[in-house]
């Protein structure tokens, strides 16, 4: 495995960065783009992530139009804003029918187009247009896509094939997105996008992972699924490799050993591709100068002895005790991908189970890792776990919808429903339905939910009651779990929200935006959790100590945002995996 240097930069015009949330895709994509621009190549850096943080990395506001990055002459960046794109898309589709159709019909169309699928398709239209617009592609030497967390990316990149097939077969003139004309006009663009994505002479996919078992397994899954849809020109970048030489510090040794063990077990799916690594930086990569230092491997690891501030905080044990004393039936763990939501959800669920509570731990995240956390270990007798499998959820949903439709519809009506169910929107609806059924289990046990990454979660919660109304209009029924879901979530006595973050720039800023979104949706937050903190350890390793010192400003920021209602989980020498590893974290008594 070689250090990633300028000699290894891909030569294709289009570069896609993907991987599990939190592995550093944005840092790598931004830094690579900067170095390419320094070589006088005109570079356009695009974020297709609903939870984009490009603006945080460069410290300047970005829109959906290219902006020159301050301090550079050749680097431009833009954010594809999926919410704005959806609003424009909806307006464009509905506008021709204003004044020509009854208000009730227009209202129904608007309802159908208010869900997550519309947002995704609208954003994808922008994405495809950039891939296939000759004026844009000719203006820039290199176009870099900083894509969303893995599950969203896979869906985004597979949509051209899915929509091309759907448009080819659809004959009714309508879909769950409204009139088909909104999609029909883009058939050629989707076809061209597929061609560009699968052309090894035009596109390189860079899978970014960390030297940890979970992110590497996720990179392997992404690699396989992308290869299956024709994207075979791939490279792997393992970000954050710890290279300390002394290893006399217990934390340094544990981190080094853990990473080396993960690298020895590299999944077969990614071994076939070129694999490079980038070192663990002892600083937050949030400026042009830091990007240059990181990519050119210039690190100052000298540290000054700084007396640590004694910041009052709660432990994870105290957070579990809070839920043991209160009677919340549903506990959501939310946050940016990669911050350790699965670990926090597992700690809370196991802690409550050991206190005698009946607990069900589940995930709605397409990139779920609950099974990996408990892999090879016997569960506590009070604890059950599950995940929402999109494929199973889709099949179950299709079967139920068709079974209900067959009771009242003729052949023409059934043909319409079958056609509608083949659209890519169906997966979003089906997962939402399965999610509602899991929450419904809270009648007789506490349900702890490891949710999907920021943005997708909120869209999922908001997505599809309208579509259920549309599908069930023949019977007039909406399933009780769906009808009761949002009222339960908005009931502070019934549902509790835990926002999880890392003590770093982007995760804290993203968590702050998530809190704003939740408050706008009338959903309040009970707790914040800072995960994997070196600041509250006693590490003396130069790199880790410097990294720990940089955490302080973000710990103070979380203290402010949470009004002091936050817990800190230290970076632990024993990996928080299995009953033993989780229990060690639960039992730690950390000085306040």
HELIX and SHEET records of a PDB file:
HELIX    1   1 UNK A    6  UNK A    8  5                                   3    
HELIX    2   2 UNK A   25  UNK A   38  1                                  14    
HELIX    3   3 UNK A   54  UNK A   58  1                                   5    
HELIX    4   4 UNK A   82  UNK A   95  1                                  14    
HELIX    5   5 UNK A  103  UNK A  112  1                                  10    
HELIX    6   6 UNK A  116  UNK A  132  1                                  17    
HELIX    7   7 UNK A  134  UNK A  139  1                                   6    
HELIX    8   8 UNK A  150  UNK A  169  1                                  20    
HELIX    9   9 UNK A  181  UNK A  184  1                                   4    
HELIX   10  10 UNK A  187  UNK A  198  1                                  12    
HELIX   11  11 UNK A  213  UNK A  228  1                                  16    
HELIX   12  12 UNK A  250  UNK A  264  1                                  15    
HELIX   13  13 UNK A  268  UNK A  271  1                                   4    
HELIX   14  14 UNK A  288  UNK A  295  1                                   8    
HELIX   15  15 UNK A  316  UNK A  325  1                                  10    
HELIX   16  16 UNK A  341  UNK A  354  1                                  14    
HELIX   17  17 UNK A  370  UNK A  373  1                                   4    
HELIX   18  18 UNK A  390  UNK A  406  1                                  17    
HELIX   19  19 UNK A  411  UNK A  421  1                                  11    
HELIX   20  20 UNK A  425  UNK A  439  1                                  15    
HELIX   21  21 UNK A  440  UNK A  443  5                                   4    
HELIX   22  22 UNK A  456  UNK A  462  1                                   7    
HELIX   23  23 UNK A  465  UNK A  471  1                                   7    
HELIX   24  24 UNK A  480  UNK A  489  1                                  10    
HELIX   25  25 UNK A  505  UNK A  520  1                                  16    
HELIX   26  26 UNK A  542  UNK A  561  1                                  20    
HELIX   27  27 UNK A  578  UNK A  587  1                                  10    
SHEET    1   A 9 UNK A   2  UNK A   3  0                                        
SHEET    2   A 9 UNK A 274  UNK A 279  1                                        
SHEET    3   A 9 UNK A 234  UNK A 241  1                                        
SHEET    4   A 9 UNK A 203  UNK A 210  1                                        
SHEET    5   A 9 UNK A  14  UNK A  18  1                                        
SHEET    6   A 9 UNK A 142  UNK A 146  1                                        
SHEET    7   A 9 UNK A  43  UNK A  47  1                                        
SHEET    8   A 9 UNK A  75  UNK A  79  1                                        
SHEET    9   A 9 UNK A  67  UNK A  68 -1                                        
SHEET    1   B 2 UNK A 174  UNK A 175  0                                        
SHEET    2   B 2 UNK A 178  UNK A 179 -1                                        
SHEET    1   C 7 UNK A 383  UNK A 387  0                                        
SHEET    2   C 7 UNK A 359  UNK A 363  1                                        
SHEET    3   C 7 UNK A 446  UNK A 450  1                                        
SHEET    4   C 7 UNK A 330  UNK A 334  1                                        
SHEET    5   C 7 UNK A 495  UNK A 502  1                                        
SHEET    6   C 7 UNK A 527  UNK A 533  1                                        
SHEET    7   C 7 UNK A 566  UNK A 570  1                                        
END                                                                             
